Structures are given as C-alpha cells and as structure tokens.
C-alpha cells in the first residue's frame, strides 16, 4: 500500500512544548514565537515548561556535571578535589522569582507554565508520543549542550523532536555573522572591525556593509490552547512556587541557606522589572553626572585613554563600584535581550558605551563557542603551564572577605551579600586570587558561578581566563617555577590596582560600607591599615591580627607615581649601564623568548644600585688616598 502524501498525513498527536531556559521573557523571544506559531498552525496544544536541573543547583566537584564518569573528558584529565554549589540560595531565589513572573505573564494570556525540579531528560521523557520540544540552544556551555543531546535522545524514542533555536541571547544571529560561529576573531578590536564597526572605541559608526543586527520582535498576540491534563516528574505546585521558602526547600536548600538568602535584598524580578530598569537608566542618561571627581583609569582597557569632554563610553562608571547599566542579572536569565537594550539605547547620548559593552559580551560568547571545554581547563585555552596553589585556607579567607586587604575584602563581602560586584571589583579580586595568592583560577571562577546573580558561563569563565592570563599562549605568565616568583613579578601591578582604587575612593566610603571593623580609620589609612603604627592601631580599635587580618601576600605599597624607591639593578653584561626592576628583567626574558627563570637568573646576577654606590664610594676613597700620596711624594 502506498504511503499517504505529506499533506494528507494526520497531524502529530503530541503537544508543542516551549522548554524555557535562560529566555524568561515574551518580548523579543524568537523561541516562543516559533513554538506558538507551530502550535497554532498544526492546531496542537502549547505546553510551556521550566525545569530547575539539580545538576546546576546542587553541590558538586568542579567539572562537567553532565559527564560524571568522564566519558567525554580527555585522557590526560586530572581529578580535582574542590567544588561547591553550582547556584547559591540567593541566586536561586532571584531565578525563582523571575520564573514566577513568567508564570504570571503566561497566565495573563490564558496559558499555564509548568515548573519542575529534575533532569530535563527525565522530566520530558513522559511527554506524549510525537511531542515537539522547542528550546533556545546553549552553544556557549558544553554542559547545557550535553543536556540538549540527552533530551533529544529521549524524545526520539517516542518519535518526538527537539528544535534547538539560536534565539536572541546574543546581539547577533549566527546566520548574520561574517565568519563561522566557531571561527571568529580572537580579540575585541578585530571583532569590531570584522562586524563593520568603524572605531567602537571612539564612536558607534558602522560601515555600509556591517553585519546585521536584527530588530527586536514583538511578543505573540495569540496564544494556543493548553494541554488539558499533564503530570510531569518533579512538578512544583503553584502554591509552593508562590512561597519563596517552600520553593527553595523544594529545590534542596537547607533551612540555614534559605534564611540567609531571605535576609538579603534582591532586585525586583522578571521581564517587566528588566524593562523598567532599562527605562530608568535611559532617563538618567539625560542628566548631568553629580560626581565630578576625575576617575583614575589605570586599570581599564580605554583604547588609548579616557574620553575628553563627554565620557560616551562611561569609563568613569567602570572605575567605580556602583556599575553603570546594572542590567546584567536580567540578561543572564533572559528577562531582557541584548537586542532590545541595543535598540532602546540607540537614541541615548551614551549609545557608544552600550554598544561597546554588548560587543565585549559578544566576544566572550563567541570565544566560549570556539574554545569549547578548553575554556574550563587549568591551563586555559592558551595551554599555559605554570605553578598553582590549592591552599584552601587562603581560598576561604578570600571568599569570606578576610584577606586583610580592605578593597579585596569589601568586594568579596558585597558579592556574598548581594550577588553583585562591579567590573573593576571582579577583575581586581580575580587578579589578587590568581597572582598574589597563586591560587588555581578555576576555584575562583567556580565560586563566582555559585554566587553571582548575573552568572553567565561565557562572561564568567571568559573573564577569568583573561585575568589569569591563560586565554592565549602569547600572554606573559609562562615559565615560572613557584607561586612566590609569580607573585613577585605581579606585585607592582597589583599595587597600582590598589592605588587606583584609593584614588577613585579617597575617603574610603565604599570600604566603610562593607567593613565595619575599619569604620574608625581615617581616609589616610583605611586603604592600607598596615601602614599605621601600633599606637594608632590601638587608638582606632583596629589592631591587625586581632581586629582585622594581616594582609595576605602583603603588606603592599600605594603608588602615587613611579617611585625611585623601587629596587633597581644593573647587569654586568649590559654595557648601557641602565638599571632595571625585577619585573623588567622578567619582561625582558620573555620578550626574547626565554622563560621567567632566565629573567630571575639575570636579576640574581645583577648588582643592586647600593652595591654600585658602595663601589663608587670605595673608588673615590682610593682615588683620594692616591692623590694624597702623590702630593706627599711631590712635596718630599
């Protein structure tokens, strides 16, 4: 018997399932539009589902939680013995509230969102035969891609399908890229030029043939009928979803974790809150800045210096702890899209800065796709070999904000209590963690994954490998034999970072906000309490080692300008007679293609200036003695 032609085949019996992930919105969401269109066209019911996957909530060792038996790992993989939660209770609470807001938005259209707790491949397995599941793909995450593969496999057993849509998580659609999605430029400036930006460091102009940025799409007007009765594994009742404590308990958090999360303030959650936040920011762009303090930009990639006149790239905001857009937590869970932010900001006088930030985000996403699992290796995508420490006492002090370095501690306490940390803070605490304490960068990145409200796999791990200088083989941290040598090489750079923070917060207001034990210190000492005398420490009620920790890796020296106090040495084989610092010897060795040990050897062979001065003094004394002897002979 001949098969029926395609147009006469019966419609699939299963529903269309919108598997919601980090696209918790209706506006500018191509995924929900595709799911709704398919359901309406084929007259199939629509079933929106959100699944809290325990693998991305629970405690685990660092590694690929979707590959516990290491079947997808390289043969040389070394086991690790550090880990923690993938998502702390505070971040889970914000996530829950965003899901709840999505549930309300769908209910307003006559639909119902099912919220479940379980592995998606288990939750979606009982769907009726022939179901079509539509989701936003996550190519930046090997773990999430593994989940998609597992769901696709289980659906195929009942003649179901998984449609993986690119969606609008990024600014550009993959079809509009002028290069393969896994073969893009590896640095920011090259990416901007390739995408058709004339000079994004200075203006938002684009060439006539620039890569297309698609306009945001509207939320669906029509809404298909739902599925009459469905019972999925791990289904959370609406009553539980509406109760923060009960919902967190349902997801496996302890009473202590729940109460700690509930005691903190969180931003308003959901798509409407994200749009409200953006509108507020847009209004503020027309106001003149209230703080006229000239910021220090020593530690920012200003592309040749800060702007003169109007600061369109808003370097001043990046130099401070308050941030600028403050919308990244909404972007991370998909309450608002990059495209919508881009489109709404286009008329703002600071549009240049918005485009600049979004292109950095795009670079990290493309890098994550290109690097794959190499992004998570100790050696990083650059395969950099160097010494690391796994001293967990240092790790815990850093996490708790008890390092004895006020700026580092203030940042880490703000992060713990709010789930937020500004750009400069993230960079500086990461630099300190990696280079001054010498700790395995992956431990720091994994902690950020746990606590950041705006955790984004590409942005988080991408920034950590850059800060750790393991993103490219050409970065300058090869060849060190001990973490102490590495710290000595990076000490001056870290001191400049601390000095920048002192310049940007001269009164220490940010430090006092998070460090009550330093409240009585004056502005002169609050950034460097180790510079106080013992008498002053006692008088201020802040004795180091008792009331506040001694600085781990320190003490450190604040640098106002290039100091002549820096020890410099001259090498006997250098005929120029020039004097160099320890860091300059290391930099010279690496520039010539040698490792750090060669630079260290040159430093040890070199003579301190004090030795030269002593030798000069001895020569002068010998000359004076010889002259005296000559005069005596002449007069005899």
C-alpha positions as CSV (number, residue, x, y, z in Angstrom):
1,X,0.0,0.0,0.0
2,X,1.4,3.4,-1.0
3,X,2.2,5.9,1.7
4,X,-0.1,8.9,2.1
5,X,1.3,12.1,0.7
6,X,2.7,14.5,3.3
7,X,-0.3,16.9,3.2
8,X,-2.7,14.1,3.9
9,X,-0.8,12.7,6.9
10,X,-2.5,13.2,10.3
11,X,-1.1,15.9,12.5
12,X,1.2,14.9,15.3
13,X,-0.7,13.9,18.4
14,X,1.8,15.3,20.9
15,X,1.9,18.9,22.1
16,X,4.4,21.7,21.2
17,X,6.5,22.2,24.3
18,X,8.2,25.5,24.9
19,X,11.1,24.4,27.1
20,X,12.0,27.7,28.7
21,X,15.7,28.1,29.8
22,X,17.5,31.4,30.1
23,X,14.9,33.1,27.9
24,X,12.4,34.1,30.6
25,X,10.5,36.7,28.6
26,X,7.9,37.1,25.9
27,X,9.2,40.3,24.2
28,X,11.9,39.7,21.6
29,X,11.9,36.0,22.0
30,X,12.1,34.1,18.7
31,X,11.8,30.8,20.5
32,X,8.4,31.4,22.0
33,X,7.2,32.8,18.6
34,X,8.4,29.6,16.9
35,X,6.6,27.4,19.5
36,X,3.4,29.4,19.3
37,X,3.4,29.5,15.5
38,X,3.9,25.8,15.3
39,X,1.1,25.1,17.8
40,X,-1.3,27.4,16.0
41,X,-0.5,26.1,12.5
42,X,-0.9,22.5,13.4
43,X,-3.7,23.1,16.0
44,X,-1.6,21.4,18.7
45,X,-1.7,22.4,22.4
46,X,1.2,24.5,23.8
47,X,2.9,23.5,27.0
48,X,5.3,26.0,28.5
49,X,7.8,24.2,30.8
50,X,10.6,25.5,33.0
51,X,12.9,22.9,34.7
52,X,15.3,23.5,37.6
53,X,18.0,21.0,36.9
54,X,19.5,19.8,40.2
55,X,22.9,19.3,38.5
56,X,23.1,23.1,38.2
57,X,21.9,23.8,41.7
58,X,23.5,21.1,44.0
59,X,26.9,20.7,45.3
60,X,29.4,19.1,43.0
61,X,33.1,18.8,42.3
62,X,34.4,21.2,39.7
63,X,34.0,19.6,36.3
64,X,31.3,18.7,33.8
65,X,28.3,17.7,35.9
66,X,26.7,16.1,32.8
67,X,29.6,13.8,32.4
68,X,30.2,12.3,35.9
69,X,32.0,9.3,34.6
70,X,34.4,11.4,32.5
71,X,33.5,9.7,29.3
72,X,33.7,12.9,27.3
73,X,36.9,14.1,29.0
74,X,40.4,14.0,27.6
75,X,42.5,11.0,28.6
76,X,45.0,13.2,30.5
77,X,42.3,14.7,32.7
78,X,43.5,15.1,36.3
79,X,40.9,14.7,39.1
80,X,40.1,17.7,41.3
81,X,39.0,17.7,44.9
82,X,37.4,21.2,45.1
83,X,33.9,22.1,44.5
84,X,30.7,23.7,45.9
85,X,27.2,24.6,45.0
86,X,26.6,25.5,41.3
87,X,24.0,28.0,42.5
88,X,23.7,29.6,45.9
89,X,20.3,30.1,47.5
90,X,20.3,33.8,46.8
91,X,20.8,33.3,43.1
92,X,18.2,30.5,43.1
93,X,15.7,32.9,44.8
94,X,16.1,35.5,42.2
95,X,15.8,32.9,39.5
96,X,12.6,31.5,41.2
97,X,11.1,35.0,41.2
98,X,11.8,35.5,37.6
99,X,10.2,32.2,36.8
100,X,7.2,33.2,38.9
101,X,6.9,36.5,36.9
102,X,7.0,34.5,33.7
103,X,4.2,32.2,35.0
104,X,2.1,35.3,35.7
105,X,2.7,36.7,32.2
106,X,1.7,33.4,30.6
107,X,-1.4,33.1,32.8
108,X,-2.4,36.6,31.7
109,X,-2.6,35.1,28.1
110,X,-4.7,32.2,29.2
111,X,-1.8,29.7,29.5
112,X,-0.1,27.8,32.3
113,X,3.6,27.4,33.0
114,X,4.7,24.1,34.5
115,X,7.7,24.4,36.8
116,X,9.6,21.2,37.6
117,X,12.7,20.1,39.5
118,X,14.7,17.3,37.9
119,X,16.9,16.4,35.0
120,X,15.2,17.7,31.7
121,X,15.8,14.3,30.1
122,X,13.8,12.7,32.9
123,X,11.1,15.4,33.2
124,X,10.4,15.5,29.4
125,X,10.6,11.7,28.9
126,X,6.9,11.0,29.7
127,X,5.6,13.5,27.1
128,X,3.0,12.1,24.7
129,X,4.4,10.4,21.6
130,X,5.2,12.8,18.8
131,X,5.8,15.8,21.0
132,X,7.8,18.7,19.6
133,X,10.1,20.5,22.2
134,X,11.3,23.9,21.2
135,X,14.2,25.5,23.2
136,X,16.9,28.1,23.0
137,X,20.2,26.4,22.4
138,X,23.2,27.0,24.6
139,X,26.3,26.5,22.5
140,X,28.4,28.5,24.9
141,X,28.1,25.8,27.5
142,X,29.3,22.2,27.0
143,X,27.2,21.1,30.0
144,X,24.0,22.6,28.6
145,X,24.7,21.2,25.2
146,X,25.0,17.8,26.8
147,X,21.6,18.3,28.4
148,X,20.1,19.1,24.9
149,X,21.7,16.0,23.5
150,X,20.2,13.8,26.3
151,X,16.7,15.4,25.8
152,X,16.9,14.9,22.0
153,X,17.8,11.2,22.6
154,X,14.9,10.5,24.9
155,X,12.4,12.3,22.7
156,X,13.5,10.3,19.7
157,X,12.3,7.1,21.4
158,X,8.7,8.3,21.2
159,X,9.0,9.9,17.8
160,X,9.4,13.3,19.3
161,X,11.6,16.1,18.2
162,X,13.8,18.8,19.8
163,X,14.2,22.1,17.9
164,X,17.2,24.0,19.1
165,X,16.8,27.7,18.2
166,X,19.6,30.3,18.3
167,X,17.1,32.7,19.8
168,X,18.2,36.2,20.9
169,X,20.6,35.5,23.8
170,X,23.3,37.3,21.8
171,X,23.3,40.6,19.9
172,X,24.0,38.9,16.5
173,X,22.2,35.9,15.0
174,X,24.6,33.2,13.9
175,X,23.3,33.4,10.3
176,X,24.4,37.1,10.2
177,X,28.0,36.5,11.2
178,X,30.6,37.1,8.5
179,X,32.5,34.1,9.7
180,X,31.8,30.5,11.0
181,X,30.3,30.7,14.5
182,X,33.3,28.7,15.9
183,X,35.9,30.6,13.9
184,X,35.6,34.2,14.8
185,X,38.3,36.8,15.6
186,X,40.0,36.3,18.9
187,X,40.3,39.9,20.1
188,X,37.9,42.7,20.6
189,X,39.2,45.3,18.1
190,X,39.4,42.7,15.3
191,X,35.9,41.5,16.1
192,X,34.5,45.1,16.0
193,X,36.2,45.8,12.6
194,X,35.1,42.4,11.2
195,X,31.5,43.1,12.2
196,X,31.6,46.5,10.5
197,X,32.2,49.0,13.4
198,X,34.4,51.8,12.2
199,X,36.0,52.5,15.6
200,X,33.9,51.5,18.5
201,X,36.5,52.7,21.0
202,X,35.5,56.2,20.0
203,X,32.2,56.3,18.1
204,X,29.3,54.0,17.2
205,X,29.6,54.4,13.5
206,X,29.1,51.4,11.2
207,X,30.1,50.7,7.6
208,X,27.5,50.3,4.9
209,X,28.2,46.5,4.8
210,X,28.2,46.0,8.6
211,X,26.9,42.7,9.9
212,X,23.2,42.8,10.5
213,X,21.8,43.3,14.0
214,X,18.2,42.1,13.9
215,X,15.5,44.3,15.3
216,X,13.6,43.0,18.4
217,X,10.4,41.0,17.6
218,X,7.1,41.5,19.4
219,X,5.6,39.1,21.9
220,X,3.0,36.7,20.4
221,X,-0.5,38.2,20.4
222,X,-2.4,34.9,20.0
223,X,-1.9,32.1,22.5
224,X,-2.7,28.4,21.7
225,X,-4.8,26.3,24.0
226,X,-3.0,24.4,26.7
227,X,-2.8,20.7,27.4
228,X,-5.8,19.6,29.4
229,X,-4.0,17.2,31.8
230,X,-0.3,16.6,32.3
231,X,1.7,15.2,35.1
232,X,5.5,15.6,34.7
233,X,8.0,14.3,37.2
234,X,9.2,16.8,39.8
235,X,6.3,19.2,39.2
236,X,6.2,22.1,41.6
237,X,2.7,23.1,42.7
238,X,1.6,26.7,42.2
239,X,1.3,27.0,46.0
240,X,4.9,26.1,46.5
241,X,6.1,28.3,43.6
242,X,4.4,31.3,45.3
243,X,6.2,30.7,48.6
244,X,9.9,31.6,48.5
245,X,10.9,29.5,51.4
246,X,8.9,26.4,50.4
247,X,10.2,26.7,46.8
248,X,13.8,26.9,47.9
249,X,13.2,23.9,50.2
250,X,11.7,22.1,47.2
251,X,14.9,22.7,45.3
252,X,17.0,21.2,48.0
253,X,18.3,24.2,50.0
254,X,18.8,23.9,53.8
255,X,17.0,26.0,56.3
256,X,20.2,27.9,57.1
257,X,20.8,28.7,53.4
258,X,17.2,29.7,52.9
259,X,17.2,32.1,55.9
260,X,20.5,33.7,54.8
261,X,19.0,34.3,51.3
262,X,15.8,35.6,52.7
263,X,17.6,38.2,54.8
264,X,19.2,39.8,51.8
265,X,17.6,42.4,49.5
266,X,17.2,41.4,45.8
267,X,16.3,43.4,42.8
268,X,12.8,43.2,41.5
269,X,12.4,40.1,39.3
270,X,11.0,39.4,35.9
271,X,10.7,40.8,32.4
272,X,8.6,43.9,33.4
273,X,11.2,44.7,36.1
274,X,14.0,44.4,33.5
275,X,12.3,46.8,31.1
276,X,11.5,49.2,34.0
277,X,15.2,49.2,34.9
278,X,16.2,49.9,31.4
279,X,13.8,52.8,31.1
280,X,15.1,54.3,34.3
281,X,18.6,54.1,33.1
282,X,17.7,55.7,29.8
283,X,16.1,58.7,31.7
284,X,19.3,59.1,33.8
285,X,21.5,59.4,30.7
286,X,20.0,62.8,30.0
287,X,21.1,64.0,33.5
288,X,24.5,65.6,34.2
289,X,26.7,63.5,36.4
290,X,26.6,64.5,40.0
291,X,30.1,63.2,40.9
292,X,32.6,65.4,39.2
293,X,35.6,63.6,40.7
294,X,38.1,62.8,38.0
295,X,38.4,59.0,37.9
296,X,41.7,57.1,37.6
297,X,41.7,54.8,34.6
298,X,45.0,53.0,35.1
299,X,43.3,49.6,35.1
300,X,40.8,49.9,32.3
301,X,41.1,49.0,28.6
302,X,40.5,52.6,27.5
303,X,41.7,52.0,24.0
304,X,44.2,54.9,24.2
305,X,42.9,56.9,27.1
306,X,39.7,58.2,28.6
307,X,37.4,60.4,26.6
308,X,37.9,64.2,26.7
309,X,34.7,66.1,27.4
310,X,31.6,63.9,27.4
311,X,32.5,60.4,28.5
312,X,30.4,58.5,26.0
313,X,32.0,55.1,26.9
314,X,31.4,55.8,30.6
315,X,34.9,54.8,31.8
316,X,34.1,56.8,34.9
317,X,31.4,54.4,35.8
318,X,33.6,51.4,35.2
319,X,36.2,52.9,37.5
320,X,33.7,52.9,40.4
321,X,32.0,50.2,42.5
322,X,28.4,51.1,41.6
323,X,28.4,49.9,38.0
324,X,26.5,51.5,35.1
325,X,23.7,49.7,33.3
326,X,23.2,47.2,36.2
327,X,21.0,45.0,34.0
328,X,23.3,42.0,33.6
329,X,21.3,39.9,36.1
330,X,18.2,40.3,33.9
331,X,20.2,39.4,30.8
332,X,21.7,36.3,32.5
333,X,18.2,34.6,32.9
334,X,16.8,36.1,29.8
335,X,14.4,38.7,31.2
336,X,15.6,41.1,28.5
337,X,17.6,40.6,25.3
338,X,20.8,42.3,24.1
339,X,18.9,43.3,21.0
340,X,16.3,45.2,23.0
341,X,18.8,47.0,25.1
342,X,20.7,47.9,21.9
343,X,17.6,49.2,20.1
344,X,16.3,51.2,23.1
345,X,19.7,52.8,23.8
346,X,20.3,53.8,20.2
347,X,19.0,57.4,20.8
348,X,20.9,57.8,24.1
349,X,23.9,60.1,24.1
350,X,25.8,57.1,25.7
351,X,24.8,54.7,23.0
352,X,28.5,54.3,22.2
353,X,29.1,52.9,25.7
354,X,26.2,50.4,25.4
355,X,27.3,49.1,22.0
356,X,30.9,48.8,23.4
357,X,29.8,46.7,26.4
358,X,27.5,44.5,24.3
359,X,30.3,43.8,21.8
360,X,32.5,42.6,24.7
361,X,29.8,40.3,25.7
362,X,29.5,39.0,22.2
363,X,33.3,38.4,22.1
364,X,33.1,36.2,25.2
365,X,30.2,34.3,23.8
366,X,32.0,33.6,20.5
367,X,35.2,32.7,22.4
368,X,33.3,30.2,24.5
369,X,31.9,28.5,21.4
370,X,35.3,28.5,19.7
371,X,37.2,27.2,22.8
372,X,34.6,24.6,24.0
373,X,35.8,22.7,27.0
374,X,39.3,24.3,26.8
375,X,37.7,27.3,28.5
376,X,37.5,25.3,31.7
377,X,41.0,23.7,31.7
378,X,43.5,24.8,34.3
379,X,45.9,25.7,31.5
380,X,43.1,27.6,29.8
381,X,42.6,27.9,26.1
382,X,46.2,29.1,25.8
383,X,47.6,25.9,27.4
384,X,49.7,27.9,29.8
385,X,51.8,25.8,32.2
386,X,52.7,27.5,35.5
387,X,52.6,26.7,39.2
388,X,49.4,26.9,41.2
389,X,48.4,26.7,44.8
390,X,45.4,24.8,46.3
391,X,45.7,26.2,49.8
392,X,42.1,26.1,50.9
393,X,42.7,28.3,53.9
394,X,43.6,31.1,51.5
395,X,40.6,30.3,49.4
396,X,38.2,30.5,52.3
397,X,39.7,33.8,53.6
398,X,39.2,35.3,50.1
399,X,35.6,34.0,49.8
400,X,34.8,35.4,53.3
401,X,36.4,38.8,52.7
402,X,39.1,38.2,55.4
403,X,42.3,38.7,53.4
404,X,43.4,41.8,55.3
405,X,43.4,43.8,52.1
406,X,40.5,46.3,52.5
407,X,39.5,46.7,48.9
408,X,39.5,42.9,48.2
409,X,37.5,42.3,51.4
410,X,34.9,44.9,50.7
411,X,34.4,43.5,47.2
412,X,34.1,39.9,48.4
413,X,31.6,40.8,51.2
414,X,29.5,42.8,48.8
415,X,29.5,39.8,46.4
416,X,28.4,37.4,49.2
417,X,25.6,39.6,50.5
418,X,24.2,40.9,47.2
419,X,25.3,38.6,44.4
420,X,26.6,41.7,42.6
421,X,30.1,43.1,42.0
422,X,31.2,45.8,39.6
423,X,33.5,45.2,36.7
424,X,36.6,46.6,38.4
425,X,36.0,44.7,41.6
426,X,35.7,41.4,39.7
427,X,38.9,42.0,37.8
428,X,40.9,43.0,40.9
429,X,39.8,40.3,43.3
430,X,40.5,37.8,40.5
431,X,44.0,39.2,39.9
432,X,44.7,39.1,43.6
433,X,43.4,35.5,43.9
434,X,45.5,34.2,40.9
435,X,48.7,36.2,41.1
436,X,49.3,37.3,44.7
437,X,47.8,34.3,46.4
438,X,48.8,32.0,43.5
439,X,45.5,30.0,43.6
440,X,44.0,27.9,40.9
441,X,41.9,30.3,38.9
442,X,39.1,27.6,38.4
443,X,38.3,27.7,42.2
444,X,37.6,31.4,41.9
445,X,35.6,31.1,38.8
446,X,33.5,28.3,40.3
447,X,32.8,30.4,43.3
448,X,31.6,33.2,41.1
449,X,29.4,30.7,39.3
450,X,27.8,29.9,42.7
451,X,27.2,33.4,44.0
452,X,26.8,35.9,41.0
453,X,23.2,36.9,40.3
454,X,24.3,37.6,36.7
455,X,26.2,34.4,36.3
456,X,26.8,33.8,32.6
457,X,29.1,30.9,31.7
458,X,30.8,32.7,28.8
459,X,31.2,36.0,30.6
460,X,32.3,34.5,33.9
461,X,34.8,31.9,32.7
462,X,35.9,34.1,29.8
463,X,36.8,37.0,32.1
464,X,38.6,34.6,34.5
465,X,40.9,33.1,31.8
466,X,41.7,36.7,30.6
467,X,42.5,37.9,34.2
468,X,44.5,34.7,34.8
469,X,46.5,35.2,31.6
470,X,45.7,31.7,30.3
471,X,43.5,32.7,27.4
472,X,46.3,32.9,24.9
473,X,49.7,31.2,24.6
474,X,51.3,34.6,24.0
475,X,50.3,36.0,27.4
476,X,53.2,36.7,29.7
477,X,52.8,34.2,32.6
478,X,54.8,31.2,31.2
479,X,57.9,29.7,32.8
480,X,57.5,30.4,36.5
481,X,58.6,27.6,38.9
482,X,57.0,28.9,42.1
483,X,53.9,30.9,43.0
484,X,56.2,33.1,45.0
485,X,58.1,34.1,41.9
486,X,54.9,34.8,40.1
487,X,53.7,37.0,43.0
488,X,56.9,38.9,43.0
489,X,56.6,39.6,39.2
490,X,53.0,40.8,39.6
491,X,53.4,42.7,42.9
492,X,53.9,46.1,41.3
493,X,50.9,45.7,39.0
494,X,48.7,44.8,41.9
495,X,49.9,47.7,43.9
496,X,49.0,50.0,41.1
497,X,45.5,48.5,41.1
498,X,45.1,49.1,44.8
499,X,46.4,52.7,44.3
500,X,43.8,53.3,41.6
501,X,41.0,52.2,44.0
502,X,42.4,54.6,46.6
503,X,42.4,57.4,44.0
504,X,38.8,56.6,43.0
505,X,37.5,56.4,46.6
506,X,39.8,58.7,48.5
507,X,37.6,59.0,51.6
508,X,37.1,55.2,51.8
509,X,33.3,55.3,51.7
510,X,33.0,52.0,49.7
511,X,35.3,50.3,52.2
512,X,33.3,51.5,55.2
513,X,30.1,50.3,53.7
514,X,31.2,46.7,53.8
515,X,34.0,46.7,56.5
516,X,32.6,47.8,59.9
517,X,35.8,46.9,61.6
518,X,37.5,49.8,59.7
519,X,34.9,52.4,60.5
520,X,37.2,54.4,62.8
521,X,40.1,54.6,60.4
522,X,40.8,57.9,58.7
523,X,41.0,58.3,55.0
524,X,44.8,58.2,55.0
525,X,44.9,54.7,56.5
526,X,41.7,52.9,55.6
527,X,43.1,51.6,52.2
528,X,46.3,50.5,53.9
529,X,45.8,49.8,57.6
530,X,49.2,48.0,57.7
531,X,50.8,51.5,57.4
532,X,49.5,52.5,60.8
533,X,51.8,52.5,63.9
534,X,50.9,50.1,66.7
535,X,49.9,53.0,68.8
536,X,47.5,54.3,66.2
537,X,46.0,50.8,65.6
538,X,45.2,50.6,69.3
539,X,43.7,54.1,69.4
540,X,41.5,53.3,66.4
541,X,40.4,49.9,67.8
542,X,41.8,48.1,64.8
543,X,44.9,46.1,65.7
544,X,46.0,43.9,62.8
545,X,45.9,40.3,63.6
546,X,43.3,40.8,66.3
547,X,40.5,43.1,65.0
548,X,41.3,42.8,61.3
549,X,43.6,40.3,59.5
550,X,47.1,40.9,58.5
551,X,47.3,41.3,54.7
552,X,47.7,38.0,52.9
553,X,50.5,38.4,50.4
554,X,51.4,41.9,51.7
555,X,52.0,44.4,53.0
556,X,51.5,46.5,49.9
557,X,52.7,49.9,48.9
558,X,50.4,52.5,47.5
559,X,51.9,54.1,44.4
560,X,51.2,57.7,43.7
561,X,53.6,57.8,40.8
562,X,56.7,56.0,39.5
563,X,58.9,55.7,42.6
564,X,62.6,55.9,42.8
565,X,62.4,53.6,45.9
566,X,61.7,50.6,43.6
567,X,64.8,48.4,43.8
568,X,66.8,48.5,40.5
569,X,69.8,46.6,39.5
570,X,72.3,46.7,36.7
571,X,73.7,43.7,34.9
572,X,77.4,43.3,34.4
573,X,76.9,42.2,30.8
574,X,74.8,45.3,29.9
575,X,77.1,47.9,28.5
576,X,74.4,50.5,28.6
577,X,74.6,50.8,32.4
578,X,70.9,51.1,32.6
579,X,69.1,50.0,35.8
580,X,66.1,47.6,35.8
581,X,63.4,46.4,38.2
582,X,62.8,42.7,38.9
583,X,59.6,42.8,36.7
584,X,61.6,44.5,33.9
585,X,64.1,41.6,33.9
586,X,61.3,39.1,33.7
587,X,59.6,41.0,30.9
588,X,62.9,41.3,29.0
589,X,63.5,37.5,29.2
590,X,60.0,36.7,27.9
591,X,60.3,39.2,25.1
592,X,63.4,37.4,24.0
593,X,61.7,34.0,24.1
594,X,63.1,32.8,27.4
595,X,61.1,31.7,30.4
596,X,60.7,33.5,33.7
597,X,63.6,31.6,35.3
598,X,66.1,33.2,32.9
599,X,64.8,36.6,33.9
600,X,65.1,35.6,37.6
601,X,68.7,34.4,37.0
602,X,69.6,37.7,35.3
603,X,68.2,39.5,38.3
604,X,70.3,37.4,40.7
605,X,73.4,38.0,38.6
606,X,72.7,41.8,38.5
607,X,74.1,44.1,41.1
608,X,71.9,46.4,43.3
609,X,72.4,50.1,43.0
610,X,73.6,50.1,46.5
611,X,76.5,47.9,45.6
612,X,77.4,50.2,42.7
613,X,77.2,53.2,45.0
614,X,79.4,51.4,47.6
615,X,81.9,50.5,44.9
616,X,81.9,54.1,43.7
617,X,82.5,55.3,47.2
618,X,85.4,52.9,47.7
619,X,86.9,54.1,44.3
620,X,86.5,57.7,45.4
621,X,88.3,56.9,48.7
622,X,91.0,55.0,46.9
623,X,91.4,57.9,44.5
624,X,91.6,60.4,47.3
625,X,94.2,58.3,49.1
626,X,96.2,58.0,45.9
627,X,96.1,61.8,45.3
628,X,97.1,62.4,48.9
629,X,100.0,60.0,48.5
630,X,101.1,61.7,45.2
631,X,101.0,65.1,46.8
632,X,103.2,63.8,49.7
633,X,105.7,62.4,47.3
634,X,105.8,65.6,45.3
635,X,106.4,67.8,48.4
636,X,109.2,65.5,49.7
